Amino acid sequence: MKKLGLLLVAVLISANAFAKNASLFTYNHAKVEKALVSATALDHFVSNHAITADQLSVDNPVLANFKADANVPVMGPNSALGIPGFVWGLILGWIGILIVYLVTEDQEETKKALYGCIVNALLWAGCYFLIIASATASTATAASSY
């Protein structure tokens, strides 16, 4: 029963840590909608004129609009490989901080990676102390039964 309680506490703590970072799942709806409209227009143009994408002219306004919209990042402009700095720090620790620092060279993203690393360390420390407390309690219970 104690193991189940410890597992439940660990799951609740980790779920609470991830639930507070809702900015990871935000994106600009207008930019995505505009990109989809451009992609649909390009699809209709290609299917109506029976040509391939390689045969399209660079001067075609539909293609020009599509290429201009394709370069818009949906995630943050300074995130390393499209993954936010907080996640890098949370998953990889100090190595994640180093990767974010070297790839983005952005102080804000590096700070987010540091915060993720701190959360990672706190979670590990909390689990360690819970395990030690559980072991101590079970040892004390076993010793008192003799």
Order of alpha helices (4+ residues) and beta strands (2+ residues): alpha-alpha-alpha-alpha-alpha-alpha
